[in-house]
Amino acid sequence: MSIQIELKPEIEAELKAWAQKNGLPLSQYVQRILEQHVPGQPVESAMTPEERAKAFQDWAESFPDRRSTPLSDDAISREAFYRTDYE
């Protein structure tokens, strides 16, 4: 089946960028997005595990306020949560 959809230029540009990031042609990328939103379709059939991992990583990296360095083990220890000396 073939469907023609009129998109705003900025939406088309964004879809093209995401398709390129995922190494897919635009039509295949859009098809996968649509397949994920069909009721009763298992999400696993739309993306491989590697594609899901990459999509998750891209999503996580898209947050502007994420920390550039992880917290140390000491900073997240039980003792640190209950510390009262506040060095």
N, CA, C and O atoms as a Maestro MAE file, in Angstrom:
{
 s_m_m2io_version
 :::
 2.0.0
}

f_m_ct {
 s_m_title
 :::
 protein
 m_atom[348] {
  # First column is atom index #
  i_m_mmod_type
  r_m_x_coord
  r_m_y_coord
  r_m_z_coord
  i_m_residue_number
  s_m_chain_name
  s_m_pdb_residue_name
  s_m_pdb_atom_name
  i_m_atomic_number
  :::
  1 25 0.839 -1.169 0.000 1 A "MET " " N  " 7
  2 3 0.000 0.000 0.000 1 A "MET " " CA " 6
  3 2 0.889 1.239 0.000 1 A "MET " " C  " 6
  4 15 1.957 1.249 0.611 1 A "MET " " O  " 8
  5 25 0.456 2.234 -0.661 2 A "SER " " N  " 7
  6 3 1.201 3.478 -0.746 2 A "SER " " CA " 6
  7 2 0.312 4.618 -0.278 2 A "SER " " C  " 6
  8 15 -0.842 4.735 -0.691 2 A "SER " " O  " 8
  9 25 0.872 5.464 0.597 3 A "ILE " " N  " 7
  10 3 0.146 6.613 1.121 3 A "ILE " " CA " 6
  11 2 1.021 7.842 0.903 3 A "ILE " " C  " 6
  12 15 2.233 7.805 1.112 3 A "ILE " " O  " 8
  13 25 0.395 8.909 0.485 4 A "GLN " " N  " 7
  14 3 1.130 10.148 0.308 4 A "GLN " " CA " 6
  15 2 0.704 11.118 1.410 4 A "GLN " " C  " 6
  16 15 -0.486 11.367 1.605 4 A "GLN " " O  " 8
  17 25 1.694 11.665 2.129 5 A "ILE " " N  " 7
  18 3 1.424 12.576 3.242 5 A "ILE " " CA " 6
  19 2 2.157 13.884 2.983 5 A "ILE " " C  " 6
  20 15 3.338 13.891 2.638 5 A "ILE " " O  " 8
  21 25 1.448 14.980 3.151 6 A "GLU " " N  " 7
  22 3 2.046 16.306 3.002 6 A "GLU " " CA " 6
  23 2 2.580 16.739 4.369 6 A "GLU " " C  " 6
  24 15 1.813 16.883 5.321 6 A "GLU " " O  " 8
  25 25 3.901 16.948 4.465 7 A "LEU " " N  " 7
  26 3 4.526 17.332 5.730 7 A "LEU " " CA " 6
  27 2 5.042 18.762 5.664 7 A "LEU " " C  " 6
  28 15 5.386 19.263 4.593 7 A "LEU " " O  " 8
  29 25 5.090 19.408 6.816 8 A "LYS " " N  " 7
  30 3 5.739 20.710 6.902 8 A "LYS " " CA " 6
  31 2 7.227 20.499 6.630 8 A "LYS " " C  " 6
  32 15 7.771 19.459 7.000 8 A "LYS " " O  " 8
  33 25 7.896 21.454 5.995 9 A "PRO " " N  " 7
  34 3 9.319 21.290 5.671 9 A "PRO " " CA " 6
  35 2 10.192 20.990 6.890 9 A "PRO " " C  " 6
  36 15 11.131 20.199 6.796 9 A "PRO " " O  " 8
  37 25 9.894 21.607 8.026 10 A "GLU " " N  " 7
  38 3 10.716 21.372 9.219 10 A "GLU " " CA " 6
  39 2 10.536 19.958 9.766 10 A "GLU " " C  " 6
  40 15 11.476 19.378 10.308 10 A "GLU " " O  " 8
  41 25 9.334 19.404 9.625 11 A "ILE " " N  " 7
  42 3 9.094 18.023 10.055 11 A "ILE " " CA " 6
  43 2 9.832 17.062 9.135 11 A "ILE " " C  " 6
  44 15 10.451 16.103 9.596 11 A "ILE " " O  " 8
  45 25 9.765 17.319 7.847 12 A "GLU " " N  " 7
  46 3 10.471 16.480 6.883 12 A "GLU " " CA " 6
  47 2 11.975 16.513 7.140 12 A "GLU " " C  " 6
  48 15 12.637 15.477 7.088 12 A "GLU " " O  " 8
  49 25 12.509 17.687 7.413 13 A "ALA " " N  " 7
  50 3 13.948 17.810 7.683 13 A "ALA " " CA " 6
  51 2 14.341 17.033 8.936 13 A "ALA " " C  " 6
  52 15 15.378 16.371 8.971 13 A "ALA " " O  " 8
  53 25 13.503 17.123 9.956 14 A "GLU " " N  " 7
  54 3 13.781 16.398 11.193 14 A "GLU " " CA " 6
  55 2 13.740 14.882 10.973 14 A "GLU " " C  " 6
  56 15 14.601 14.156 11.470 14 A "GLU " " O  " 8
  57 25 12.748 14.415 10.235 15 A "LEU " " N  " 7
  58 3 12.662 12.982 9.923 15 A "LEU " " CA " 6
  59 2 13.870 12.520 9.115 15 A "LEU " " C  " 6
  60 15 14.412 11.443 9.363 15 A "LEU " " O  " 8
  61 25 14.288 13.328 8.154 16 A "LYS " " N  " 7
  62 3 15.465 12.973 7.360 16 A "LYS " " CA " 6
  63 2 16.712 12.872 8.230 16 A "LYS " " C  " 6
  64 15 17.526 11.963 8.064 16 A "LYS " " O  " 8
  65 25 16.853 13.811 9.156 17 A "ALA " " N  " 7
  66 3 18.012 13.790 10.057 17 A "ALA " " CA " 6
  67 2 18.023 12.532 10.914 17 A "ALA " " C  " 6
  68 15 19.066 11.900 11.081 17 A "ALA " " O  " 8
  69 25 16.848 12.164 11.463 18 A "TRP " " N  " 7
  70 3 16.764 10.952 12.288 18 A "TRP " " CA " 6
  71 2 17.001 9.701 11.451 18 A "TRP " " C  " 6
  72 15 17.632 8.750 11.914 18 A "TRP " " O  " 8
  73 25 16.504 9.700 10.235 19 A "ALA " " N  " 7
  74 3 16.730 8.549 9.354 19 A "ALA " " CA " 6
  75 2 18.221 8.383 9.080 19 A "ALA " " C  " 6
  76 15 18.741 7.268 9.106 19 A "ALA " " O  " 8
  77 25 18.902 9.488 8.820 20 A "GLN " " N  " 7
  78 3 20.345 9.434 8.571 20 A "GLN " " CA " 6
  79 2 21.086 8.935 9.799 20 A "GLN " " C  " 6
  80 15 21.993 8.110 9.686 20 A "GLN " " O  " 8
  81 25 20.703 9.432 10.985 21 A "LYS " " N  " 7
  82 3 21.334 8.990 12.232 21 A "LYS " " CA " 6
  83 2 21.199 7.481 12.411 21 A "LYS " " C  " 6
  84 15 22.091 6.824 12.947 21 A "LYS " " O  " 8
  85 25 20.082 6.948 11.957 22 A "ASN " " N  " 7
  86 3 19.827 5.512 12.098 22 A "ASN " " CA " 6
  87 2 20.285 4.709 10.891 22 A "ASN " " C  " 6
  88 15 20.111 3.492 10.843 22 A "ASN " " O  " 8
  89 25 20.876 5.400 9.909 23 A "GLY " " N  " 7
  90 3 21.400 4.713 8.731 23 A "GLY " " CA " 6
  91 2 20.328 4.084 7.861 23 A "GLY " " C  " 6
  92 15 20.545 3.032 7.260 23 A "GLY " " O  " 8
  93 25 19.165 4.731 7.794 24 A "LEU " " N  " 7
  94 3 18.050 4.191 7.020 24 A "LEU " " CA " 6
  95 2 17.583 5.199 5.985 24 A "LEU " " C  " 6
  96 15 17.730 6.406 6.174 24 A "LEU " " O  " 8
  97 25 17.019 4.704 4.889 25 A "PRO " " N  " 7
  98 3 16.351 5.620 3.961 25 A "PRO " " CA " 6
  99 2 15.128 6.215 4.657 25 A "PRO " " C  " 6
  100 15 14.538 5.588 5.537 25 A "PRO " " O  " 8
  101 25 14.762 7.410 4.262 26 A "LEU " " N  " 7
  102 3 13.639 8.100 4.900 26 A "LEU " " CA " 6
  103 2 12.373 7.259 4.894 26 A "LEU " " C  " 6
  104 15 11.691 7.166 5.915 26 A "LEU " " O  " 8
  105 25 12.050 6.648 3.767 27 A "SER " " N  " 7
  106 3 10.806 5.873 3.674 27 A "SER " " CA " 6
  107 2 10.797 4.704 4.653 27 A "SER " " C  " 6
  108 15 9.767 4.422 5.264 27 A "SER " " O  " 8
  109 25 11.923 4.024 4.809 28 A "GLN " " N  " 7
  110 3 12.000 2.889 5.730 28 A "GLN " " CA " 6
  111 2 11.912 3.368 7.179 28 A "GLN " " C  " 6
  112 15 11.276 2.722 8.012 28 A "GLN " " O  " 8
  113 25 12.547 4.490 7.476 29 A "TYR " " N  " 7
  114 3 12.484 5.043 8.832 29 A "TYR " " CA " 6
  115 2 11.051 5.414 9.208 29 A "TYR " " C  " 6
  116 15 10.587 5.078 10.298 29 A "TYR " " O  " 8
  117 25 10.352 6.106 8.309 30 A "VAL " " N  " 7
  118 3 8.961 6.496 8.564 30 A "VAL " " CA " 6
  119 2 8.077 5.252 8.702 30 A "VAL " " C  " 6
  120 15 7.182 5.216 9.546 30 A "VAL " " O  " 8
  121 25 8.324 4.253 7.886 31 A "GLN " " N  " 7
  122 3 7.546 3.014 7.980 31 A "GLN " " CA " 6
  123 2 7.724 2.377 9.353 31 A "GLN " " C  " 6
  124 15 6.753 1.908 9.946 31 A "GLN " " O  " 8
  125 25 8.947 2.356 9.861 32 A "ARG " " N  " 7
  126 3 9.184 1.769 11.183 32 A "ARG " " CA " 6
  127 2 8.475 2.551 12.281 32 A "ARG " " C  " 6
  128 15 7.919 1.964 13.209 32 A "ARG " " O  " 8
  129 25 8.498 3.869 12.172 33 A "ILE " " N  " 7
  130 3 7.795 4.692 13.160 33 A "ILE " " CA " 6
  131 2 6.306 4.355 13.153 33 A "ILE " " C  " 6
  132 15 5.699 4.163 14.206 33 A "ILE " " O  " 8
  133 25 5.733 4.284 11.969 34 A "LEU " " N  " 7
  134 3 4.304 3.978 11.862 34 A "LEU " " CA " 6
  135 2 3.994 2.582 12.391 34 A "LEU " " C  " 6
  136 15 2.986 2.394 13.073 34 A "LEU " " O  " 8
  137 25 4.834 1.612 12.092 35 A "GLU " " N  " 7
  138 3 4.598 0.244 12.555 35 A "GLU " " CA " 6
  139 2 4.602 0.162 14.081 35 A "GLU " " C  " 6
  140 15 3.889 -0.654 14.664 35 A "GLU " " O  " 8
  141 25 5.405 1.010 14.722 36 A "GLN " " N  " 7
  142 3 5.464 1.002 16.183 36 A "GLN " " CA " 6
  143 2 4.169 1.511 16.798 36 A "GLN " " C  " 6
  144 15 3.894 1.236 17.966 36 A "GLN " " O  " 8
  145 25 3.370 2.248 16.036 37 A "HIS " " N  " 7
  146 3 2.161 2.847 16.577 37 A "HIS " " CA " 6
  147 2 0.880 2.134 16.154 37 A "HIS " " C  " 6
  148 15 -0.220 2.625 16.408 37 A "HIS " " O  " 8
  149 25 1.020 0.998 15.520 38 A "VAL " " N  " 7
  150 3 -0.156 0.217 15.139 38 A "VAL " " CA " 6
  151 2 -0.551 -0.641 16.336 38 A "VAL " " C  " 6
  152 15 0.261 -1.428 16.822 38 A "VAL " " O  " 8
  153 25 -1.791 -0.504 16.820 39 A "PRO " " N  " 7
  154 3 -2.214 -1.308 17.964 39 A "PRO " " CA " 6
  155 2 -2.059 -2.801 17.675 39 A "PRO " " C  " 6
  156 15 -2.394 -3.281 16.592 39 A "PRO " " O  " 8
  157 25 -1.551 -3.507 18.655 40 A "GLY " " N  " 7
  158 3 -1.401 -4.953 18.517 40 A "GLY " " CA " 6
  159 2 -0.094 -5.380 17.878 40 A "GLY " " C  " 6
  160 15 0.228 -6.568 17.868 40 A "GLY " " O  " 8
  161 25 0.671 -4.427 17.341 41 A "GLN " " N  " 7
  162 3 1.972 -4.758 16.755 41 A "GLN " " CA " 6
  163 2 3.013 -4.807 17.862 41 A "GLN " " C  " 6
  164 15 3.142 -3.846 18.621 41 A "GLN " " O  " 8
  165 25 3.749 -5.885 17.975 42 A "PRO " " N  " 7
  166 3 4.819 -5.908 18.973 42 A "PRO " " CA " 6
  167 2 5.925 -4.938 18.556 42 A "PRO " " C  " 6
  168 15 6.324 -4.899 17.393 42 A "PRO " " O  " 8
  169 25 6.407 -4.168 19.507 43 A "VAL " " N  " 7
  170 3 7.454 -3.175 19.231 43 A "VAL " " CA " 6
  171 2 8.728 -3.866 18.758 43 A "VAL " " C  " 6
  172 15 9.464 -3.309 17.944 43 A "VAL " " O  " 8
  173 25 8.996 -5.059 19.251 44 A "GLU " " N  " 7
  174 3 10.216 -5.767 18.889 44 A "GLU " " CA " 6
  175 2 10.328 -6.007 17.389 44 A "GLU " " C  " 6
  176 15 11.439 -6.054 16.861 44 A "GLU " " O  " 8
  177 25 9.215 -6.159 16.696 45 A "SER " " N  " 7
  178 3 9.277 -6.438 15.269 45 A "SER " " CA " 6
  179 2 9.692 -5.220 14.461 45 A "SER " " C  " 6
  180 15 10.115 -5.351 13.313 45 A "SER " " O  " 8
  181 25 9.574 -4.035 15.051 46 A "ALA " " N  " 7
  182 3 9.887 -2.817 14.321 46 A "ALA " " CA " 6
  183 2 11.377 -2.492 14.337 46 A "ALA " " C  " 6
  184 15 11.882 -1.915 13.374 46 A "ALA " " O  " 8
  185 25 12.092 -2.845 15.399 47 A "MET " " N  " 7
  186 3 13.506 -2.498 15.511 47 A "MET " " CA " 6
  187 2 14.302 -3.688 16.035 47 A "MET " " C  " 6
  188 15 13.808 -4.486 16.832 47 A "MET " " O  " 8
  189 25 15.529 -3.787 15.574 48 A "THR " " N  " 7
  190 3 16.411 -4.817 16.100 48 A "THR " " CA " 6
  191 2 16.892 -4.370 17.481 48 A "THR " " C  " 6
  192 15 16.773 -3.191 17.815 48 A "THR " " O  " 8
  193 25 17.430 -5.284 18.288 49 A "PRO " " N  " 7
  194 3 17.957 -4.875 19.597 49 A "PRO " " CA " 6
  195 2 19.033 -3.786 19.480 49 A "PRO " " C  " 6
  196 15 19.093 -2.879 20.311 49 A "PRO " " O  " 8
  197 25 19.865 -3.876 18.468 50 A "GLU " " N  " 7
  198 3 20.915 -2.868 18.271 50 A "GLU " " CA " 6
  199 2 20.304 -1.503 17.957 50 A "GLU " " C  " 6
  200 15 20.780 -0.473 18.434 50 A "GLU " " O  " 8
  201 25 19.243 -1.511 17.145 51 A "GLU " " N  " 7
  202 3 18.571 -0.253 16.803 51 A "GLU " " CA " 6
  203 2 17.887 0.350 18.023 51 A "GLU " " C  " 6
  204 15 17.909 1.566 18.213 51 A "GLU " " O  " 8
  205 25 17.271 -0.507 18.860 52 A "ARG " " N  " 7
  206 3 16.639 -0.004 20.082 52 A "ARG " " CA " 6
  207 2 17.679 0.579 21.026 52 A "ARG " " C  " 6
  208 15 17.453 1.626 21.632 52 A "ARG " " O  " 8
  209 25 18.827 -0.101 21.156 53 A "ALA " " N  " 7
  210 3 19.891 0.401 22.029 53 A "ALA " " CA " 6
  211 2 20.402 1.752 21.536 53 A "ALA " " C  " 6
  212 15 20.611 2.670 22.328 53 A "ALA " " O  " 8
  213 25 20.602 1.868 20.217 54 A "LYS " " N  " 7
  214 3 21.071 3.131 19.651 54 A "LYS " " CA " 6
  215 2 20.029 4.224 19.829 54 A "LYS " " C  " 6
  216 15 20.378 5.359 20.154 54 A "LYS " " O  " 8
  217 25 18.767 3.905 19.625 55 A "ALA " " N  " 7
  218 3 17.696 4.890 19.801 55 A "ALA " " CA " 6
  219 2 17.639 5.359 21.250 55 A "ALA " " C  " 6
  220 15 17.450 6.546 21.514 55 A "ALA " " O  " 8
  221 25 17.801 4.431 22.189 56 A "PHE " " N  " 7
  222 3 17.809 4.810 23.602 56 A "PHE " " CA " 6
  223 2 18.996 5.702 23.921 56 A "PHE " " C  " 6
  224 15 18.853 6.710 24.613 56 A "PHE " " O  " 8
  225 25 20.169 5.332 23.415 57 A "GLN " " N  " 7
  226 3 21.378 6.132 23.655 57 A "GLN " " CA " 6
  227 2 21.210 7.535 23.074 57 A "GLN " " C  " 6
  228 15 21.552 8.520 23.729 57 A "GLN " " O  " 8
  229 25 20.690 7.634 21.855 58 A "ASP " " N  " 7
  230 3 20.442 8.946 21.232 58 A "ASP " " CA " 6
  231 2 19.465 9.760 22.068 58 A "ASP " " C  " 6
  232 15 19.655 10.961 22.261 58 A "ASP " " O  " 8
  233 25 18.414 9.101 22.565 59 A "TRP " " N  " 7
  234 3 17.425 9.780 23.395 59 A "TRP " " CA " 6
  235 2 18.077 10.295 24.680 59 A "TRP " " C  " 6
  236 15 17.860 11.443 25.070 59 A "TRP " " O  " 8
  237 25 18.870 9.455 25.332 60 A "ALA " " N  " 7
  238 3 19.506 9.851 26.585 60 A "ALA " " CA " 6
  239 2 20.477 11.010 26.372 60 A "ALA " " C  " 6
  240 15 20.571 11.908 27.209 60 A "ALA " " O  " 8
  241 25 21.189 10.989 25.265 61 A "GLU " " N  " 7
  242 3 22.158 12.049 24.978 61 A "GLU " " CA " 6
  243 2 21.495 13.347 24.531 61 A "GLU " " C  " 6
  244 15 22.156 14.384 24.466 61 A "GLU " " O  " 8
  245 25 20.216 13.308 24.228 62 A "SER " " N  " 7
  246 3 19.533 14.513 23.763 62 A "SER " " CA " 6
  247 2 19.168 15.466 24.897 62 A "SER " " C  " 6
  248 15 18.770 16.600 24.634 62 A "SER " " O  " 8
  249 25 19.294 15.031 26.154 63 A "PHE " " N  " 7
  250 3 18.955 15.894 27.268 63 A "PHE " " CA " 6
  251 2 20.055 16.922 27.493 63 A "PHE " " C  " 6
  252 15 21.215 16.550 27.669 63 A "PHE " " O  " 8
  253 25 19.717 18.204 27.490 64 A "PRO " " N  " 7
  254 3 20.739 19.243 27.584 64 A "PRO " " CA " 6
  255 2 21.393 19.348 28.959 64 A "PRO " " C  " 6
  256 15 22.538 19.790 29.047 64 A "PRO " " O  " 8
  257 25 20.717 18.963 30.022 65 A "ASP " " N  " 7
  258 3 21.260 19.141 31.367 65 A "ASP " " CA " 6
  259 2 21.898 17.883 31.939 65 A "ASP " " C  " 6
  260 15 22.067 17.775 33.153 65 A "ASP " " O  " 8
  261 25 22.250 16.939 31.091 66 A "ARG " " N  " 7
  262 3 22.847 15.716 31.634 66 A "ARG " " CA " 6
  263 2 24.263 16.008 32.110 66 A "ARG " " C  " 6
  264 15 24.943 16.884 31.576 66 A "ARG " " O  " 8
  265 25 24.692 15.267 33.113 67 A "ARG " " N  " 7
  266 3 26.031 15.481 33.680 67 A "ARG " " CA " 6
  267 2 27.089 14.972 32.716 67 A "ARG " " C  " 6
  268 15 26.910 13.936 32.076 67 A "ARG " " O  " 8
  269 25 28.201 15.709 32.614 68 A "SER " " N  " 7
  270 3 29.270 15.269 31.729 68 A "SER " " CA " 6
  271 2 30.125 14.201 32.398 68 A "SER " " C  " 6
  272 15 30.761 13.400 31.713 68 A "SER " " O  " 8
  273 25 30.146 14.182 33.719 69 A "THR " " N  " 7
  274 3 30.891 13.148 34.433 69 A "THR " " CA " 6
  275 2 29.950 12.477 35.431 69 A "THR " " C  " 6
  276 15 29.137 13.147 36.068 69 A "THR " " O  " 8
  277 25 30.058 11.166 35.565 70 A "PRO " " N  " 7
  278 3 29.177 10.476 36.511 70 A "PRO " " CA " 6
  279 2 29.591 10.772 37.948 70 A "PRO " " C  " 6
  280 15 30.731 11.154 38.212 70 A "PRO " " O  " 8
  281 25 28.658 10.592 38.861 71 A "LEU " " N  " 7
  282 3 28.977 10.762 40.274 71 A "LEU " " CA " 6
  283 2 29.901 9.645 40.732 71 A "LEU " " C  " 6
  284 15 29.844 8.529 40.215 71 A "LEU " " O  " 8
  285 25 30.752 9.951 41.703 72 A "SER " " N  " 7
  286 3 31.664 8.938 42.235 72 A "SER " " CA " 6
  287 2 30.882 7.942 43.084 72 A "SER " " C  " 6
  288 15 29.759 8.216 43.508 72 A "SER " " O  " 8
  289 25 31.493 6.780 43.327 73 A "ASP " " N  " 7
  290 3 30.855 5.776 44.176 73 A "ASP " " CA " 6
  291 2 30.613 6.339 45.572 73 A "ASP " " C  " 6
  292 15 29.596 6.037 46.196 73 A "ASP " " O  " 8
  293 25 31.553 7.166 46.071 74 A "ASP " " N  " 7
  294 3 31.400 7.761 47.393 74 A "ASP " " CA " 6
  295 2 30.204 8.714 47.430 74 A "ASP " " C  " 6
  296 15 29.481 8.767 48.425 74 A "ASP " " O  " 8
  297 25 30.001 9.453 46.367 75 A "ALA " " N  " 7
  298 3 28.905 10.428 46.329 75 A "ALA " " CA " 6
  299 2 27.536 9.768 46.374 75 A "ALA " " C  " 6
  300 15 26.563 10.386 46.806 75 A "ALA " " O  " 8
  301 25 27.451 8.523 45.933 76 A "ILE " " N  " 7
  302 3 26.154 7.845 45.928 76 A "ILE " " CA " 6
  303 2 26.091 6.693 46.925 76 A "ILE " " C  " 6
  304 15 25.215 5.832 46.842 76 A "ILE " " O  " 8
  305 25 27.036 6.687 47.872 77 A "SER " " N  " 7
  306 3 27.022 5.629 48.880 77 A "SER " " CA " 6
  307 2 25.944 5.901 49.924 77 A "SER " " C  " 6
  308 15 25.463 7.026 50.054 77 A "SER " " O  " 8
  309 25 25.574 4.875 50.658 78 A "ARG " " N  " 7
  310 3 24.572 5.019 51.721 78 A "ARG " " CA " 6
  311 2 25.038 6.049 52.748 78 A "ARG " " C  " 6
  312 15 24.247 6.862 53.227 78 A "ARG " " O  " 8
  313 25 26.324 6.007 53.080 79 A "GLU " " N  " 7
  314 3 26.860 6.934 54.069 79 A "GLU " " CA " 6
  315 2 26.728 8.385 53.604 79 A "GLU " " C  " 6
  316 15 26.455 9.282 54.402 79 A "GLU " " O  " 8
  317 25 26.925 8.602 52.303 80 A "ALA " " N  " 7
  318 3 26.837 9.963 51.776 80 A "ALA " " CA " 6
  319 2 25.416 10.508 51.885 80 A "ALA " " C  " 6
  320 15 25.228 11.708 52.085 80 A "ALA " " O  " 8
  321 25 24.426 9.649 51.757 81 A "PHE " " N  " 7
  322 3 23.037 10.099 51.868 81 A "PHE " " CA " 6
  323 2 22.702 10.563 53.298 81 A "PHE " " C  " 6
  324 15 21.875 11.453 53.496 81 A "PHE " " O  " 8
  325 25 23.348 9.953 54.264 82 A "TYR " " N  " 7
  326 3 23.016 10.260 55.657 82 A "TYR " " CA " 6
  327 2 24.101 11.074 56.340 82 A "TYR " " C  " 6
  328 15 24.059 11.275 57.554 82 A "TYR " " O  " 8
  329 25 25.071 11.541 55.569 83 A "ARG " " N  " 7
  330 3 26.175 12.323 56.132 83 A "ARG " " CA " 6
  331 2 25.637 13.653 56.664 83 A "ARG " " C  " 6
  332 15 24.791 14.294 56.041 83 A "ARG " " O  " 8
  333 25 26.154 14.053 57.841 84 A "THR " " N  " 7
  334 3 25.715 15.325 58.417 84 A "THR " " CA " 6
  335 2 26.840 16.340 58.497 84 A "THR " " C  " 6
  336 15 26.600 17.498 58.839 84 A "THR " " O  " 8
  337 25 28.066 15.928 58.188 85 A "ASP " " N  " 7
  338 3 29.189 16.860 58.319 85 A "ASP " " CA " 6
  339 2 29.332 17.780 57.110 85 A "ASP " " C  " 6
  340 15 29.977 18.823 57.219 85 A "ASP " " O  " 8
  341 25 28.765 17.438 55.982 86 A "TYR " " N  " 7
  342 3 28.781 18.255 54.767 86 A "TYR " " CA " 6
  343 2 30.141 18.881 54.502 86 A "TYR " " C  " 6
  344 15 30.294 20.102 54.537 86 A "TYR " " O  " 8
  345 25 31.086 18.062 54.248 87 A "GLU " " N  " 7
  346 3 32.458 18.517 54.033 87 A "GLU " " CA " 6
  347 2 32.532 19.619 53.077 87 A "GLU " " C  " 6
  348 15 33.622 20.115 52.789 87 A "GLU " " O  " 8
  :::
 }
 m_bond[347] {
  # First column is bond index #
  i_m_from
  i_m_to
  i_m_order
  :::
  1 1 2 1
  2 2 3 1
  3 3 4 2
  4 3 5 1
  5 5 6 1
  6 6 7 1
  7 7 8 2
  8 7 9 1
  9 9 10 1
  10 10 11 1
  11 11 12 2
  12 11 13 1
  13 13 14 1
  14 14 15 1
  15 15 16 2
  16 15 17 1
  17 17 18 1
  18 18 19 1
  19 19 20 2
  20 19 21 1
  21 21 22 1
  22 22 23 1
  23 23 24 2
  24 23 25 1
  25 25 26 1
  26 26 27 1
  27 27 28 2
  28 27 29 1
  29 29 30 1
  30 30 31 1
  31 31 32 2
  32 31 33 1
  33 33 34 1
  34 34 35 1
  35 35 36 2
  36 35 37 1
  37 37 38 1
  38 38 39 1
  39 39 40 2
  40 39 41 1
  41 41 42 1
  42 42 43 1
  43 43 44 2
  44 43 45 1
  45 45 46 1
  46 46 47 1
  47 47 48 2
  48 47 49 1
  49 49 50 1
  50 50 51 1
  51 51 52 2
  52 51 53 1
  53 53 54 1
  54 54 55 1
  55 55 56 2
  56 55 57 1
  57 57 58 1
  58 58 59 1
  59 59 60 2
  60 59 61 1
  61 61 62 1
  62 62 63 1
  63 63 64 2
  64 63 65 1
  65 65 66 1
  66 66 67 1
  67 67 68 2
  68 67 69 1
  69 69 70 1
  70 70 71 1
  71 71 72 2
  72 71 73 1
  73 73 74 1
  74 74 75 1
  75 75 76 2
  76 75 77 1
  77 77 78 1
  78 78 79 1
  79 79 80 2
  80 79 81 1
  81 81 82 1
  82 82 83 1
  83 83 84 2
  84 83 85 1
  85 85 86 1
  86 86 87 1
  87 87 88 2
  88 87 89 1
  89 89 90 1
  90 90 91 1
  91 91 92 2
  92 91 93 1
  93 93 94 1
  94 94 95 1
  95 95 96 2
  96 95 97 1
  97 97 98 1
  98 98 99 1
  99 99 100 2
  100 99 101 1
  101 101 102 1
  102 102 103 1
  103 103 104 2
  104 103 105 1
  105 105 106 1
  106 106 107 1
  107 107 108 2
  108 107 109 1
  109 109 110 1
  110 110 111 1
  111 111 112 2
  112 111 113 1
  113 113 114 1
  114 114 115 1
  115 115 116 2
  116 115 117 1
  117 117 118 1
  118 118 119 1
  119 119 120 2
  120 119 121 1
  121 121 122 1
  122 122 123 1
  123 123 124 2
  124 123 125 1
  125 125 126 1
  126 126 127 1
  127 127 128 2
  128 127 129 1
  129 129 130 1
  130 130 131 1
  131 131 132 2
  132 131 133 1
  133 133 134 1
  134 134 135 1
  135 135 136 2
  136 135 137 1
  137 137 138 1
  138 138 139 1
  139 139 140 2
  140 139 141 1
  141 141 142 1
  142 142 143 1
  143 143 144 2
  144 143 145 1
  145 145 146 1
  146 146 147 1
  147 147 148 2
  148 147 149 1
  149 149 150 1
  150 150 151 1
  151 151 152 2
  152 151 153 1
  153 153 154 1
  154 154 155 1
  155 155 156 2
  156 155 157 1
  157 157 158 1
  158 158 159 1
  159 159 160 2
  160 159 161 1
  161 161 162 1
  162 162 163 1
  163 163 164 2
  164 163 165 1
  165 165 166 1
  166 166 167 1
  167 167 168 2
  168 167 169 1
  169 169 170 1
  170 170 171 1
  171 171 172 2
  172 171 173 1
  173 173 174 1
  174 174 175 1
  175 175 176 2
  176 175 177 1
  177 177 178 1
  178 178 179 1
  179 179 180 2
  180 179 181 1
  181 181 182 1
  182 182 183 1
  183 183 184 2
  184 183 185 1
  185 185 186 1
  186 186 187 1
  187 187 188 2
  188 187 189 1
  189 189 190 1
  190 190 191 1
  191 191 192 2
  192 191 193 1
  193 193 194 1
  194 194 195 1
  195 195 196 2
  196 195 197 1
  197 197 198 1
  198 198 199 1
  199 199 200 2
  200 199 201 1
  201 201 202 1
  202 202 203 1
  203 203 204 2
  204 203 205 1
  205 205 206 1
  206 206 207 1
  207 207 208 2
  208 207 209 1
  209 209 210 1
  210 210 211 1
  211 211 212 2
  212 211 213 1
  213 213 214 1
  214 214 215 1
  215 215 216 2
  216 215 217 1
  217 217 218 1
  218 218 219 1
  219 219 220 2
  220 219 221 1
  221 221 222 1
  222 222 223 1
  223 223 224 2
  224 223 225 1
  225 225 226 1
  226 226 227 1
  227 227 228 2
  228 227 229 1
  229 229 230 1
  230 230 231 1
  231 231 232 2
  232 231 233 1
  233 233 234 1
  234 234 235 1
  235 235 236 2
  236 235 237 1
  237 237 238 1
  238 238 239 1
  239 239 240 2
  240 239 241 1
  241 241 242 1
  242 242 243 1
  243 243 244 2
  244 243 245 1
  245 245 246 1
  246 246 247 1
  247 247 248 2
  248 247 249 1
  249 249 250 1
  250 250 251 1
  251 251 252 2
  252 251 253 1
  253 253 254 1
  254 254 255 1
  255 255 256 2
  256 255 257 1
  257 257 258 1
  258 258 259 1
  259 259 260 2
  260 259 261 1
  261 261 262 1
  262 262 263 1
  263 263 264 2
  264 263 265 1
  265 265 266 1
  266 266 267 1
  267 267 268 2
  268 267 269 1
  269 269 270 1
  270 270 271 1
  271 271 272 2
  272 271 273 1
  273 273 274 1
  274 274 275 1
  275 275 276 2
  276 275 277 1
  277 277 278 1
  278 278 279 1
  279 279 280 2
  280 279 281 1
  281 281 282 1
  282 282 283 1
  283 283 284 2
  284 283 285 1
  285 285 286 1
  286 286 287 1
  287 287 288 2
  288 287 289 1
  289 289 290 1
  290 290 291 1
  291 291 292 2
  292 291 293 1
  293 293 294 1
  294 294 295 1
  295 295 296 2
  296 295 297 1
  297 297 298 1
  298 298 299 1
  299 299 300 2
  300 299 301 1
  301 301 302 1
  302 302 303 1
  303 303 304 2
  304 303 305 1
  305 305 306 1
  306 306 307 1
  307 307 308 2
  308 307 309 1
  309 309 310 1
  310 310 311 1
  311 311 312 2
  312 311 313 1
  313 313 314 1
  314 314 315 1
  315 315 316 2
  316 315 317 1
  317 317 318 1
  318 318 319 1
  319 319 320 2
  320 319 321 1
  321 321 322 1
  322 322 323 1
  323 323 324 2
  324 323 325 1
  325 325 326 1
  326 326 327 1
  327 327 328 2
  328 327 329 1
  329 329 330 1
  330 330 331 1
  331 331 332 2
  332 331 333 1
  333 333 334 1
  334 334 335 1
  335 335 336 2
  336 335 337 1
  337 337 338 1
  338 338 339 1
  339 339 340 2
  340 339 341 1
  341 341 342 1
  342 342 343 1
  343 343 344 2
  344 343 345 1
  345 345 346 1
  346 346 347 1
  347 347 348 2
  :::
 }
}
